[in-house]
Amino acid sequence: MTVLWLVLFAVVFALGPWVFLQLMRLAPSPVVLVGLIVMAAATSLWLRFLAPVPWGANVWVTWIGIALIWTAWIAMLALAMLAMRQVDPGRTMRRWTGVIGAMGTTVPWFGLAFARLLNS
């Protein structure tokens, strides 16, 4: 079980910020980001409530659902940071939105760690 948590930690603290920074580098249109948010959230909700294999009964369905929620979270952070960059396109704003957004992708980890703490 410890190995799973170490892998999850590495994914959250390496892959999440990397994906966010790639989204910021590409600077997609807000329509694309909103589409990604809606698609990921809707698919996760479908997996949770309407899928033939219920969430929690199959570990893969559960992990995919969580990954989709996390994807929506990262896209939402990118949308918010791009909006802030439109207000102030300066170098300082670009730097701080990148740092804050990359750090924000790791917030779900703390929720998982806290839930694990409460279940111990």
DODREN-480235 format. One record per atom (N, C-alpha, C, O): residue number from 1; residue in one letter; atom name; x negated, y, z. Coordinates in steps of 0.02 Angstrom, whole numbers, plus 50000, padded with zeros to 5 digits. Atoms other than C-alpha are relative to their C-alpha. Example, Ala and Ser with C-alpha at 12.3 -4.5 7.8 and 13.67 -1.06 7.14 Angstrom:
2
+-----+------+------+-------+-------+-------+
| pos | code | site |     X |     Y |     Z |
+-----+------+------+-------+-------+-------+
|   1 |    A |    N | 49955 | 49941 | 50000 |
|   1 |    A |   CA | 49385 | 49775 | 50390 |
|   1 |    A |    C | 49955 | 50060 | 50000 |
|   1 |    A |    O | 49903 | 50059 | 50033 |
|   2 |    S |    N | 50042 | 49941 | 49997 |
|   2 |    S |   CA | 49316 | 49947 | 50357 |
|   2 |    S |    C | 50039 | 50055 | 50037 |
|   2 |    S |    O | 50014 | 50110 | 50045 |
+-----+------+------+-------+-------+-------+
***
This chain:
120
+-----+------+------+-------+-------+-------+
| pos | code | site |     X |     Y |     Z |
+-----+------+------+-------+-------+-------+
|   1 |    M |    N | 49959 | 49940 | 50000 |
|   1 |    M |   CA | 50000 | 50000 | 50000 |
|   1 |    M |    C | 49957 | 50063 | 50000 |
|   1 |    M |    O | 49975 | 50114 | 49971 |
|   2 |    T |    N | 50045 | 49942 | 49998 |
|   2 |    T |   CA | 49854 | 50116 | 50035 |
|   2 |    T |    C | 49974 | 50017 | 49930 |
|   2 |    T |    O | 49966 | 50076 | 49914 |
|   3 |    V |    N | 50024 | 49988 | 50068 |
|   3 |    V |   CA | 49791 | 50094 | 49857 |
|   3 |    V |    C | 50052 | 50038 | 49959 |
|   3 |    V |    O | 50035 | 50083 | 49921 |
|   4 |    L |    N | 49946 | 49965 | 50035 |
|   4 |    L |   CA | 49960 | 50148 | 49790 |
|   4 |    L |    C | 50001 | 50074 | 50018 |
|   4 |    L |    O | 50008 | 50117 | 49975 |
|   5 |    W |    N | 50000 | 49930 | 49978 |
|   5 |    W |   CA | 49953 | 50307 | 49895 |
|   5 |    W |    C | 49939 | 50038 | 49973 |
|   5 |    W |    O | 49944 | 50097 | 49958 |
|   6 |    L |    N | 50060 | 49968 | 50028 |
|   6 |    L |   CA | 49776 | 50343 | 49836 |
|   6 |    L |    C | 50009 | 50015 | 49926 |
|   6 |    L |    O | 49989 | 50069 | 49902 |
|   7 |    V |    N | 49987 | 49989 | 50071 |
|   7 |    V |   CA | 49827 | 50323 | 49654 |
|   7 |    V |    C | 50050 | 50056 | 49991 |
|   7 |    V |    O | 50041 | 50100 | 49949 |
|   8 |    L |    N | 49950 | 49947 | 50004 |
|   8 |    L |   CA | 49980 | 50431 | 49681 |
|   8 |    L |    C | 49970 | 50068 | 50017 |
|   8 |    L |    O | 49985 | 50117 | 49984 |
|   9 |    F |    N | 50034 | 49938 | 49981 |
|   9 |    F |   CA | 49873 | 50563 | 49767 |
|   9 |    F |    C | 49958 | 50025 | 49941 |
|   9 |    F |    O | 49960 | 50085 | 49925 |
|  10 |    A |    N | 50042 | 49980 | 50056 |
|  10 |    A |   CA | 49751 | 50564 | 49620 |
|  10 |    A |    C | 50042 | 50025 | 49942 |
|  10 |    A |    O | 50024 | 50075 | 49910 |
|  11 |    V |    N | 49956 | 49978 | 50055 |
|  11 |    V |   CA | 49892 | 50578 | 49493 |
|  11 |    V |    C | 50028 | 50069 | 50015 |
|  11 |    V |    O | 50027 | 50113 | 49972 |
|  12 |    V |    N | 49968 | 49937 | 49983 |
|  12 |    V |   CA | 49978 | 50720 | 49586 |
|  12 |    V |    C | 49950 | 50057 | 50001 |
|  12 |    V |    O | 49965 | 50112 | 49976 |
|  13 |    F |    N | 50047 | 49945 | 49992 |
|  13 |    F |   CA | 49821 | 50821 | 49622 |
|  13 |    F |    C | 49954 | 50008 | 49939 |
|  13 |    F |    O | 49917 | 50057 | 49937 |
|  14 |    A |    N | 50041 | 49992 | 50061 |
|  14 |    A |   CA | 49735 | 50792 | 49453 |
|  14 |    A |    C | 50044 | 50009 | 49938 |
|  14 |    A |    O | 50036 | 50057 | 49900 |
|  15 |    L |    N | 49959 | 49998 | 50060 |
|  15 |    L |   CA | 49867 | 50758 | 49321 |
|  15 |    L |    C | 50049 | 50059 | 50000 |
|  15 |    L |    O | 50059 | 50091 | 49949 |
|  16 |    G |    N | 49951 | 49945 | 49996 |
|  16 |    G |   CA | 49996 | 50885 | 49382 |
|  16 |    G |    C | 49970 | 50067 | 49981 |
|  16 |    G |    O | 49996 | 50100 | 49936 |
|  17 |    P |    N | 50030 | 49936 | 50019 |
|  17 |    P |   CA | 49883 | 51037 | 49378 |
|  17 |    P |    C | 49974 | 50001 | 49928 |
|  17 |    P |    O | 49978 | 50052 | 49894 |
|  18 |    W |    N | 50025 | 50003 | 50069 |
|  18 |    W |   CA | 49806 | 50979 | 49213 |
|  18 |    W |    C | 50058 | 50011 | 49951 |
|  18 |    W |    O | 50052 | 50049 | 49903 |
|  19 |    V |    N | 49942 | 49992 | 50045 |
|  19 |    V |   CA | 49978 | 50963 | 49130 |
|  19 |    V |    C | 50025 | 50072 | 50002 |
|  19 |    V |    O | 50040 | 50102 | 49950 |
|  20 |    F |    N | 49978 | 49930 | 49994 |
|  20 |    F |   CA | 50029 | 51133 | 49198 |
|  20 |    F |    C | 49954 | 50047 | 49961 |
|  20 |    F |    O | 49978 | 50089 | 49923 |
|  21 |    L |    N | 50047 | 49956 | 50035 |
|  21 |    L |   CA | 49871 | 51217 | 49133 |
|  21 |    L |    C | 50003 | 49991 | 49925 |
|  21 |    L |    O | 49993 | 50038 | 49887 |
|  22 |    Q |    N | 49992 | 50010 | 50072 |
|  22 |    Q |   CA | 49895 | 51136 | 48963 |
|  22 |    Q |    C | 50063 | 50035 | 49975 |
|  22 |    Q |    O | 50063 | 50065 | 49921 |
|  23 |    L |    N | 49939 | 49964 | 50019 |
|  23 |    L |   CA | 50073 | 51203 | 48957 |
|  23 |    L |    C | 49987 | 50075 | 49997 |
|  23 |    L |    O | 50011 | 50109 | 49952 |
|  24 |    M |    N | 50014 | 49928 | 49999 |
|  24 |    M |   CA | 50009 | 51376 | 49002 |
|  24 |    M |    C | 49955 | 50019 | 49942 |
|  24 |    M |    O | 49961 | 50074 | 49915 |
|  25 |    R |    N | 50044 | 49986 | 50056 |
|  25 |    R |   CA | 49874 | 51366 | 48869 |
|  25 |    R |    C | 50039 | 50002 | 49935 |
|  25 |    R |    O | 50028 | 50045 | 49892 |
|  26 |    L |    N | 49960 | 50002 | 50061 |
|  26 |    L |   CA | 50001 | 51320 | 48735 |
|  26 |    L |    C | 50050 | 50057 | 49998 |
|  26 |    L |    O | 50070 | 50079 | 49944 |
|  27 |    A |    N | 49951 | 49947 | 49994 |
|  27 |    A |   CA | 50121 | 51455 | 48798 |
|  27 |    A |    C | 50061 | 49986 | 49956 |
|  27 |    A |    O | 50076 | 50024 | 49910 |
|  28 |    P |    N | 49941 | 50016 | 50040 |
|  28 |    P |   CA | 50277 | 51370 | 48729 |
|  28 |    P |    C | 50055 | 50052 | 50012 |
|  28 |    P |    O | 50054 | 50089 | 50060 |
|  29 |    S |    N | 49945 | 49953 | 49991 |
|  29 |    S |   CA | 50435 | 51469 | 48704 |
|  29 |    S |    C | 50042 | 49979 | 50060 |
|  29 |    S |    O | 50043 | 49920 | 50078 |
|  30 |    P |    N | 49957 | 50017 | 49944 |
|  30 |    P |   CA | 50555 | 51478 | 48850 |
|  30 |    P |    C | 50053 | 49948 | 49982 |
|  30 |    P |    O | 50074 | 49909 | 50024 |
|  31 |    V |    N | 49949 | 50048 | 50022 |
|  31 |    V |   CA | 50681 | 51379 | 48748 |
|  31 |    V |    C | 49972 | 49928 | 50005 |
|  31 |    V |    O | 50008 | 49883 | 50025 |
|  32 |    V |    N | 50032 | 50066 | 49997 |
|  32 |    V |   CA | 50559 | 51232 | 48737 |
|  32 |    V |    C | 49995 | 49978 | 50073 |
|  32 |    V |    O | 50010 | 49920 | 50089 |
|  33 |    L |    N | 50006 | 50017 | 49930 |
|  33 |    L |   CA | 50526 | 51237 | 48924 |
|  33 |    L |    C | 50068 | 49985 | 50033 |
|  33 |    L |    O | 50074 | 49937 | 50071 |
|  34 |    V |    N | 49933 | 50013 | 49973 |
|  34 |    V |   CA | 50710 | 51249 | 48968 |
|  34 |    V |    C | 50026 | 49934 | 49974 |
|  34 |    V |    O | 50057 | 49896 | 50011 |
|  35 |    G |    N | 49981 | 50064 | 50028 |
|  35 |    G |   CA | 50743 | 51103 | 48850 |
|  35 |    G |    C | 49966 | 49942 | 50036 |
|  35 |    G |    O | 49998 | 49891 | 50050 |
|  36 |    L |    N | 50036 | 50052 | 49964 |
|  36 |    L |   CA | 50609 | 51001 | 48937 |
|  36 |    L |    C | 50027 | 49991 | 50070 |
|  36 |    L |    O | 50036 | 49935 | 50094 |
|  37 |    I |    N | 49972 | 50003 | 49933 |
|  37 |    I |   CA | 50679 | 51044 | 49108 |
|  37 |    I |    C | 50067 | 49964 | 50000 |
|  37 |    I |    O | 50079 | 49919 | 50040 |
|  38 |    V |    N | 49933 | 50030 | 50003 |
|  38 |    V |   CA | 50857 | 50998 | 49059 |
|  38 |    V |    C | 49996 | 49926 | 49981 |
|  38 |    V |    O | 50031 | 49885 | 50011 |
|  39 |    M |    N | 50006 | 50069 | 50022 |
|  39 |    M |   CA | 50804 | 50838 | 48970 |
|  39 |    M |    C | 49973 | 49956 | 50057 |
|  39 |    M |    O | 50000 | 49902 | 50069 |
|  40 |    A |    N | 50029 | 50040 | 49946 |
|  40 |    A |   CA | 50696 | 50777 | 49114 |
|  40 |    A |    C | 50048 | 49992 | 50059 |
|  40 |    A |    O | 50055 | 49938 | 50086 |
|  41 |    A |    N | 49953 | 50003 | 49944 |
|  41 |    A |   CA | 50823 | 50821 | 49248 |
|  41 |    A |    C | 50061 | 49957 | 49983 |
|  41 |    A |    O | 50084 | 49918 | 50024 |
|  42 |    A |    N | 49941 | 50039 | 50020 |
|  42 |    A |   CA | 50970 | 50748 | 49151 |
|  42 |    A |    C | 49984 | 49926 | 49995 |
|  42 |    A |    O | 50025 | 49884 | 50016 |
|  43 |    T |    N | 50019 | 50071 | 50004 |
|  43 |    T |   CA | 50877 | 50586 | 49115 |
|  43 |    T |    C | 49990 | 49971 | 50070 |
|  43 |    T |    O | 50010 | 49914 | 50082 |
|  44 |    S |    N | 50009 | 50024 | 49932 |
|  44 |    S |   CA | 50829 | 50571 | 49298 |
|  44 |    S |    C | 50067 | 49990 | 50034 |
|  44 |    S |    O | 50077 | 49940 | 50069 |
|  45 |    L |    N | 49933 | 50008 | 49971 |
|  45 |    L |   CA | 51009 | 50599 | 49352 |
|  45 |    L |    C | 50036 | 49940 | 49970 |
|  45 |    L |    O | 50072 | 49904 | 50005 |
|  46 |    W |    N | 49969 | 50058 | 50031 |
|  46 |    W |   CA | 51067 | 50470 | 49225 |
|  46 |    W |    C | 49972 | 49936 | 50031 |
|  46 |    W |    O | 50009 | 49890 | 50047 |
|  47 |    L |    N | 50031 | 50059 | 49968 |
|  47 |    L |   CA | 50942 | 50345 | 49296 |
|  47 |    L |    C | 50026 | 49990 | 50071 |
|  47 |    L |    O | 50035 | 49933 | 50093 |
|  48 |    R |    N | 49979 | 50005 | 49930 |
|  48 |    R |   CA | 51001 | 50384 | 49472 |
|  48 |    R |    C | 50072 | 49977 | 50007 |
|  48 |    R |    O | 50087 | 49936 | 50050 |
|  49 |    F |    N | 49929 | 50012 | 49990 |
|  49 |    F |   CA | 51189 | 50375 | 49447 |
|  49 |    F |    C | 50034 | 49956 | 49948 |
|  49 |    F |    O | 50085 | 49926 | 49964 |
|  50 |    L |    N | 49964 | 50034 | 50053 |
|  50 |    L |   CA | 51234 | 50294 | 49281 |
|  50 |    L |    C | 49965 | 49941 | 49968 |
|  50 |    L |    O | 49995 | 49903 | 49930 |
|  51 |    A |    N | 50038 | 50054 | 50032 |
|  51 |    A |   CA | 51097 | 50172 | 49231 |
|  51 |    A |    C | 50026 | 49932 | 50022 |
|  51 |    A |    O | 50051 | 49925 | 50078 |
|  52 |    P |    N | 49978 | 50068 | 49982 |
|  52 |    P |   CA | 51139 | 49986 | 49228 |
|  52 |    P |    C | 49962 | 49972 | 50060 |
|  52 |    P |    O | 49990 | 49935 | 50100 |
|  53 |    V |    N | 50041 | 50021 | 49943 |
|  53 |    V |   CA | 50996 | 49954 | 49350 |
|  53 |    V |    C | 49995 | 50060 | 50047 |
|  53 |    V |    O | 49965 | 50110 | 50029 |
|  54 |    P |    N | 49999 | 49941 | 49957 |
|  54 |    P |   CA | 51022 | 50069 | 49499 |
|  54 |    P |    C | 49932 | 50018 | 50028 |
|  54 |    P |    O | 49888 | 49976 | 50039 |
|  55 |    W |    N | 50060 | 49972 | 49970 |
|  55 |    W |   CA | 50886 | 50179 | 49569 |
|  55 |    W |    C | 49992 | 49968 | 50069 |
|  55 |    W |    O | 50040 | 49966 | 50108 |
|  56 |    G |    N | 50012 | 50033 | 49936 |
|  56 |    G |   CA | 50808 | 50090 | 49716 |
|  56 |    G |    C | 50001 | 49924 | 49994 |
|  56 |    G |    O | 49968 | 49890 | 50033 |
|  57 |    A |    N | 49997 | 50073 | 50010 |
|  57 |    A |   CA | 50850 | 49915 | 49653 |
|  57 |    A |    C | 49940 | 49977 | 49958 |
|  57 |    A |    O | 49917 | 49920 | 49965 |
|  58 |    N |    N | 50057 | 50016 | 50042 |
|  58 |    N |   CA | 50709 | 49919 | 49526 |
|  58 |    N |    C | 49946 | 50054 | 50011 |
|  58 |    N |    O | 49959 | 50113 | 50003 |
|  59 |    V |    N | 50053 | 49953 | 49983 |
|  59 |    V |   CA | 50543 | 49999 | 49573 |
|  59 |    V |    C | 49981 | 50043 | 49940 |
|  59 |    V |    O | 49965 | 50102 | 49949 |
|  60 |    W |    N | 50020 | 49961 | 50059 |
|  60 |    W |   CA | 50505 | 50053 | 49394 |
|  60 |    W |    C | 50050 | 50054 | 49984 |
|  60 |    W |    O | 50031 | 50109 | 49965 |
|  61 |    V |    N | 49948 | 49949 | 50012 |
|  61 |    V |   CA | 50671 | 50143 | 49373 |
|  61 |    V |    C | 49991 | 50057 | 50050 |
|  61 |    V |    O | 49999 | 50115 | 50033 |
|  62 |    T |    N | 50009 | 49949 | 49949 |
|  62 |    T |   CA | 50638 | 50233 | 49536 |
|  62 |    T |    C | 49940 | 50044 | 49985 |
|  62 |    T |    O | 49944 | 50105 | 49989 |
|  63 |    W |    N | 50060 | 49961 | 50015 |
|  63 |    W |   CA | 50461 | 50285 | 49489 |
|  63 |    W |    C | 50008 | 50043 | 49937 |
|  63 |    W |    O | 49984 | 50100 | 49935 |
|  64 |    I |    N | 49987 | 49960 | 50060 |
|  64 |    I |   CA | 50516 | 50342 | 49316 |
|  64 |    I |    C | 50044 | 50059 | 50016 |
|  64 |    I |    O | 50032 | 50115 | 49992 |
|  65 |    G |    N | 49956 | 49945 | 49979 |
|  65 |    G |   CA | 50655 | 50445 | 49394 |
|  65 |    G |    C | 49962 | 50054 | 50038 |
|  65 |    G |    O | 49973 | 50113 | 50026 |
|  66 |    I |    N | 50041 | 49952 | 49962 |
|  66 |    I |   CA | 50533 | 50526 | 49515 |
|  66 |    I |    C | 49953 | 50038 | 49953 |
|  66 |    I |    O | 49943 | 50098 | 49960 |
|  67 |    A |    N | 50045 | 49967 | 50048 |
|  67 |    A |   CA | 50411 | 50561 | 49373 |
|  67 |    A |    C | 50037 | 50050 | 49957 |
|  67 |    A |    O | 50010 | 50103 | 49940 |
|  68 |    L |    N | 49961 | 49952 | 50039 |
|  68 |    L |   CA | 50549 | 50644 | 49273 |
|  68 |    L |    C | 50018 | 50062 | 50040 |
|  68 |    L |    O | 50017 | 50118 | 50013 |
|  69 |    I |    N | 49987 | 49942 | 49958 |
|  69 |    I |   CA | 50596 | 50756 | 49419 |
|  69 |    I |    C | 49937 | 50042 | 50006 |
|  69 |    I |    O | 49940 | 50104 | 50004 |
|  70 |    W |    N | 50064 | 49965 | 49994 |
|  70 |    W |   CA | 50412 | 50801 | 49438 |
|  70 |    W |    C | 49984 | 50037 | 49934 |
|  70 |    W |    O | 49959 | 50093 | 49935 |
|  71 |    T |    N | 50010 | 49968 | 50065 |
|  71 |    T |   CA | 50402 | 50839 | 49251 |
|  71 |    T |    C | 50042 | 50063 | 49995 |
|  71 |    T |    O | 50018 | 50115 | 49972 |
|  72 |    A |    N | 49957 | 49941 | 50000 |
|  72 |    A |   CA | 50550 | 50956 | 49267 |
|  72 |    A |    C | 49972 | 50055 | 50045 |
|  72 |    A |    O | 49975 | 50114 | 50029 |
|  73 |    W |    N | 50030 | 49952 | 49953 |
|  73 |    W |   CA | 50465 | 51039 | 49416 |
|  73 |    W |    C | 49941 | 50036 | 49968 |
|  73 |    W |    O | 49935 | 50097 | 49974 |
|  74 |    I |    N | 50059 | 49969 | 50033 |
|  74 |    I |   CA | 50304 | 51069 | 49318 |
|  74 |    I |    C | 50022 | 50047 | 49945 |
|  74 |    I |    O | 49995 | 50102 | 49938 |
|  75 |    A |    N | 49975 | 49957 | 50054 |
|  75 |    A |   CA | 50400 | 51139 | 49169 |
|  75 |    A |    C | 50033 | 50062 | 50028 |
|  75 |    A |    O | 50027 | 50116 | 49999 |
|  76 |    M |    N | 49969 | 49942 | 49969 |
|  76 |    M |   CA | 50499 | 51253 | 49285 |
|  76 |    M |    C | 49948 | 50048 | 50026 |
|  76 |    M |    O | 49955 | 50109 | 50020 |
|  77 |    L |    N | 50055 | 49957 | 49978 |
|  77 |    L |   CA | 50338 | 51317 | 49362 |
|  77 |    L |    C | 49968 | 50037 | 49940 |
|  77 |    L |    O | 49953 | 50096 | 49945 |
|  78 |    A |    N | 50029 | 49968 | 50060 |
|  78 |    A |   CA | 50267 | 51350 | 49188 |
|  78 |    A |    C | 50046 | 50055 | 49974 |
|  78 |    A |    O | 50022 | 50108 | 49953 |
|  79 |    L |    N | 49952 | 49949 | 50023 |
|  79 |    L |   CA | 50426 | 51444 | 49139 |
|  79 |    L |    C | 49996 | 50062 | 50044 |
|  79 |    L |    O | 49995 | 50118 | 50019 |
|  80 |    A |    N | 50004 | 49943 | 49954 |
|  80 |    A |   CA | 50416 | 51553 | 49295 |
|  80 |    A |    C | 49934 | 50038 | 49991 |
|  80 |    A |    O | 49934 | 50099 | 49992 |
|  81 |    M |    N | 50065 | 49966 | 50007 |
|  81 |    M |   CA | 50230 | 51589 | 49272 |
|  81 |    M |    C | 49994 | 50036 | 49933 |
|  81 |    M |    O | 49964 | 50090 | 49929 |
|  82 |    L |    N | 50000 | 49965 | 50064 |
|  82 |    L |   CA | 50253 | 51632 | 49088 |
|  82 |    L |    C | 50041 | 50063 | 50004 |
|  82 |    L |    O | 50023 | 50114 | 49973 |
|  83 |    A |    N | 49959 | 49939 | 49991 |
|  83 |    A |   CA | 50390 | 51754 | 49138 |
|  83 |    A |    C | 49961 | 50053 | 50038 |
|  83 |    A |    O | 49965 | 50112 | 50022 |
|  84 |    M |    N | 50041 | 49952 | 49963 |
|  84 |    M |   CA | 50272 | 51835 | 49263 |
|  84 |    M |    C | 49945 | 50029 | 49956 |
|  84 |    M |    O | 49927 | 50087 | 49962 |
|  85 |    R |    N | 50052 | 49975 | 50046 |
|  85 |    R |   CA | 50139 | 51848 | 49128 |
|  85 |    R |    C | 50028 | 50049 | 49950 |
|  85 |    R |    O | 49992 | 50092 | 49925 |
|  86 |    Q |    N | 49970 | 49952 | 50046 |
|  86 |    Q |   CA | 50261 | 51940 | 49016 |
|  86 |    Q |    C | 50008 | 50068 | 50034 |
|  86 |    Q |    O | 50003 | 50120 | 50001 |
|  87 |    V |    N | 49994 | 49937 | 49964 |
|  87 |    V |   CA | 50286 | 52071 | 49151 |
|  87 |    V |    C | 49933 | 50036 | 50003 |
|  87 |    V |    O | 49929 | 50096 | 49994 |
|  88 |    D |    N | 50067 | 49971 | 49996 |
|  88 |    D |   CA | 50099 | 52097 | 49171 |
|  88 |    D |    C | 49952 | 49954 | 49962 |
|  88 |    D |    O | 49931 | 49903 | 49989 |
|  89 |    P |    N | 50043 | 50044 | 50040 |
|  89 |    P |   CA | 49990 | 52025 | 49031 |
|  89 |    P |    C | 49925 | 50007 | 50016 |
|  89 |    P |    O | 49883 | 49982 | 49978 |
|  90 |    G |    N | 50071 | 49988 | 49983 |
|  90 |    G |   CA | 49827 | 52076 | 49118 |
|  90 |    G |    C | 49964 | 49936 | 50021 |
|  90 |    G |    O | 49995 | 49884 | 50033 |
|  91 |    R |    N | 50042 | 50058 | 49983 |
|  91 |    R |   CA | 49683 | 51960 | 49159 |
|  91 |    R |    C | 50012 | 49975 | 50072 |
|  91 |    R |    O | 50011 | 49915 | 50084 |
|  92 |    T |    N | 49989 | 50020 | 49930 |
|  92 |    T |   CA | 49717 | 51962 | 49346 |
|  92 |    T |    C | 50063 | 49958 | 50006 |
|  92 |    T |    O | 50064 | 49907 | 50041 |
|  93 |    M |    N | 49937 | 50038 | 49997 |
|  93 |    M |   CA | 49897 | 51905 | 49322 |
|  93 |    M |    C | 49991 | 49932 | 49967 |
|  93 |    M |    O | 50018 | 49882 | 49992 |
|  94 |    R |    N | 50012 | 50065 | 50033 |
|  94 |    R |   CA | 49841 | 51769 | 49201 |
|  94 |    R |    C | 49963 | 49952 | 50047 |
|  94 |    R |    O | 49981 | 49893 | 50052 |
|  95 |    R |    N | 50038 | 50042 | 49954 |
|  95 |    R |   CA | 49716 | 51705 | 49329 |
|  95 |    R |    C | 50043 | 49975 | 50058 |
|  95 |    R |    O | 50043 | 49916 | 50073 |
|  96 |    W |    N | 49961 | 50019 | 49941 |
|  96 |    W |   CA | 49834 | 51708 | 49478 |
|  96 |    W |    C | 50060 | 49956 | 49984 |
|  96 |    W |    O | 50077 | 49912 | 50023 |
|  97 |    T |    N | 49944 | 50044 | 50018 |
|  97 |    T |   CA | 49982 | 51632 | 49387 |
|  97 |    T |    C | 49974 | 49929 | 49985 |
|  97 |    T |    O | 50009 | 49881 | 49999 |
|  98 |    G |    N | 50028 | 50067 | 50012 |
|  98 |    G |   CA | 49869 | 51489 | 49331 |
|  98 |    G |    C | 49983 | 49965 | 50065 |
|  98 |    G |    O | 49997 | 49905 | 50072 |
|  99 |    V |    N | 50018 | 50030 | 49936 |
|  99 |    V |   CA | 49804 | 51460 | 49507 |
|  99 |    V |    C | 50061 | 49980 | 50040 |
|  99 |    V |    O | 50066 | 49924 | 50065 |
| 100 |    I |    N | 49940 | 50013 | 49960 |
| 100 |    I |   CA | 49972 | 51474 | 49594 |
| 100 |    I |    C | 50042 | 49944 | 49969 |
| 100 |    I |    O | 50068 | 49901 | 50004 |
| 101 |    G |    N | 49961 | 50052 | 50033 |
| 101 |    G |   CA | 50061 | 51368 | 49465 |
| 101 |    G |    C | 49968 | 49931 | 50006 |
| 101 |    G |    O | 50003 | 49882 | 50018 |
| 102 |    A |    N | 50034 | 50064 | 49994 |
| 102 |    A |   CA | 49929 | 51231 | 49468 |
| 102 |    A |    C | 50007 | 49973 | 50071 |
| 102 |    A |    O | 50017 | 49913 | 50081 |
| 103 |    M |    N | 49991 | 50022 | 49931 |
| 103 |    M |   CA | 49939 | 51226 | 49658 |
| 103 |    M |    C | 50073 | 49979 | 50012 |
| 103 |    M |    O | 50086 | 49933 | 50050 |
| 104 |    G |    N | 49929 | 50015 | 49991 |
| 104 |    G |   CA | 50129 | 51224 | 49648 |
| 104 |    G |    C | 50020 | 49931 | 49975 |
| 104 |    G |    O | 50069 | 49903 | 49998 |
| 105 |    T |    N | 49983 | 50066 | 50026 |
| 105 |    T |   CA | 50129 | 51062 | 49549 |
| 105 |    T |    C | 49990 | 49946 | 50053 |
| 105 |    T |    O | 50018 | 49891 | 50047 |
| 106 |    T |    N | 50014 | 50050 | 49949 |
| 106 |    T |   CA | 50065 | 50973 | 49704 |
| 106 |    T |    C | 50050 | 50001 | 50058 |
| 106 |    T |    O | 50046 | 49959 | 50102 |
| 107 |    V |    N | 49952 | 49993 | 49945 |
| 107 |    V |   CA | 50209 | 51028 | 49818 |
| 107 |    V |    C | 50039 | 49935 | 50012 |
| 107 |    V |    O | 50050 | 49917 | 50070 |
| 108 |    P |    N | 49963 | 50062 | 49987 |
| 108 |    P |   CA | 50308 | 50865 | 49792 |
| 108 |    P |    C | 49960 | 49949 | 50040 |
| 108 |    P |    O | 49990 | 49907 | 50075 |
| 109 |    W |    N | 50040 | 50047 | 49961 |
| 109 |    W |   CA | 50162 | 50768 | 49866 |
| 109 |    W |    C | 50013 | 50009 | 50074 |
| 109 |    W |    O | 50018 | 49960 | 50111 |
| 110 |    F |    N | 49990 | 49987 | 49929 |
| 110 |    F |   CA | 50190 | 50851 | 50033 |
| 110 |    F |    C | 50069 | 49976 | 50023 |
| 110 |    F |    O | 50076 | 49954 | 50080 |
| 111 |    G |    N | 49935 | 50029 | 49984 |
| 111 |    G |   CA | 50373 | 50800 | 50028 |
| 111 |    G |    C | 49996 | 49924 | 50008 |
| 111 |    G |    O | 50025 | 49896 | 50054 |
| 112 |    L |    N | 50009 | 50073 | 49994 |
| 112 |    L |   CA | 50324 | 50619 | 49996 |
| 112 |    L |    C | 49960 | 49982 | 50062 |
| 112 |    L |    O | 49978 | 49934 | 50097 |
| 113 |    A |    N | 50040 | 50015 | 49940 |
| 113 |    A |   CA | 50192 | 50624 | 50133 |
| 113 |    A |    C | 50041 | 50011 | 50064 |
| 113 |    A |    O | 50034 | 49972 | 50111 |
| 114 |    F |    N | 49958 | 49988 | 49941 |
| 114 |    F |   CA | 50316 | 50699 | 50256 |
| 114 |    F |    C | 50053 | 49945 | 50008 |
| 114 |    F |    O | 50067 | 49923 | 50064 |
| 115 |    A |    N | 49952 | 50054 | 49996 |
| 115 |    A |   CA | 50446 | 50567 | 50213 |
| 115 |    A |    C | 49967 | 49936 | 50025 |
| 115 |    A |    O | 49996 | 49899 | 50064 |
| 116 |    R |    N | 50037 | 50058 | 49976 |
| 116 |    R |   CA | 50315 | 50432 | 50240 |
| 116 |    R |    C | 49986 | 50005 | 50075 |
| 116 |    R |    O | 49990 | 49956 | 50112 |
| 117 |    L |    N | 50013 | 49988 | 49930 |
| 117 |    L |   CA | 50270 | 50510 | 50407 |
| 117 |    L |    C | 50063 | 49985 | 50043 |
| 117 |    L |    O | 50059 | 49956 | 50096 |
| 118 |    L |    N | 49938 | 50011 | 49963 |
| 118 |    L |   CA | 50452 | 50506 | 50462 |
| 118 |    L |    C | 50021 | 49927 | 50001 |
| 118 |    L |    O | 50053 | 49905 | 50048 |
| 119 |    N |    N | 49982 | 50071 | 50003 |
| 119 |    N |   CA | 50472 | 50324 | 50409 |
| 119 |    N |    C | 49950 | 49955 | 50037 |
| 119 |    N |    O | 49963 | 49896 | 50045 |
| 120 |    S |    N | 50052 | 50041 | 49966 |
| 120 |    S |   CA | 50315 | 50266 | 50502 |
| 120 |    S |    C | 50019 | 49986 | 50071 |
| 120 |    S |    O | 49982 | 49952 | 50107 |
+-----+------+------+-------+-------+-------+
***
